[in-house]
Amino acid sequence: MHELFLTANIHNEDLSRAVKILQGYCGMKPDIALCRRLMWEGPKIRNNLKGIDPAFIERQVLLKRAYWNSLHQQLVKQSYVVTLIYEVDKSDFGQHGQSPTKNTSVAGCDQLPGTLRWNEIPDPAGNKPVNTRAFIQIENEKSLCSLMQSMGYRFARQVIQESYRFVNGNVIFELSRQMQLQENVEENKSPPNANTPLPPLESLGTFDSEGKWILTATVRVFNGNDPEQVQPAVGELTTTKSEFEGCFDFHMVDRHILDTRVKI
């Protein structure tokens, strides 16, 4: 799969206005989500990367097996940062009467269904006025943390992401920001246990000092190398950019900012 996208920055004080505009444009209320994003970093080697155990792939249902095979092919060629995503609820934050425990086990996360997300570095722009990148997203899977460890990946860090999602035709709008959890993960530490209480949501700091939100407009296609699929998607995004001119400044992002390859 490939996704074509454009990005705009939204100031925190303009969030309510942006949500109302998108709600009117898309004719829907937003899907609001909170998620815990765990970043896993691959081994800092060029050769003999493990990839995914073939026996694991064979155990998957036929519908998902092709995705796991595609992911394996990518991970044996290059080491990446891969993200695991787990939904959380506001009630999970700031639980009174409980003290945070040390992050000593993957068991908590492995018991929960999560989503694995791999992104390739976006393609060079060429003649396209939008960013394009390959991605693989495998949803509703358990034992993902153990899978990452079996490939020699290490847990690097985690963030909390808050997002508003809208859809209009083939265009997916996501208005999101990421917040920092105040912890330092040492080289050999395990990922957090999902049962560990999270701090109060309002105590989390944003990565941007101004608290900006990121708005992405995305169209997904099966094959990003097929002009018959890509050209209509580009047309939809350029039309979207034009329709929001003067409201949202949709633009391309430097591809290297979104580079997920592990530096060796």
Secondary structure as GFF3:
##gff-version 3
##sequence-region A 1 264
A	DSSP	beta_strand	2	10	.	.	.	ID=ss1
A	DSSP	three_ten_helix	12	14	.	.	.	ID=ss2
A	DSSP	alpha_helix	15	26	.	.	.	ID=ss3
A	DSSP	beta_strand	31	41	.	.	.	ID=ss4
A	DSSP	alpha_helix	54	58	.	.	.	ID=ss5
A	DSSP	alpha_helix	62	75	.	.	.	ID=ss6
A	DSSP	beta_strand	81	88	.	.	.	ID=ss7
A	DSSP	three_ten_helix	90	92	.	.	.	ID=ss8
A	DSSP	alpha_helix	107	110	.	.	.	ID=ss9
A	DSSP	beta_strand	114	119	.	.	.	ID=ss10
A	DSSP	beta_strand	131	141	.	.	.	ID=ss11
A	DSSP	alpha_helix	144	150	.	.	.	ID=ss12
A	DSSP	beta_strand	154	168	.	.	.	ID=ss13
A	DSSP	beta_strand	171	180	.	.	.	ID=ss14
A	DSSP	three_ten_helix	201	203	.	.	.	ID=ss15
A	DSSP	beta_strand	205	206	.	.	.	ID=ss16
A	DSSP	beta_strand	213	221	.	.	.	ID=ss17
A	DSSP	alpha_helix	227	243	.	.	.	ID=ss18
A	DSSP	three_ten_helix	255	258	.	.	.	ID=ss19
###
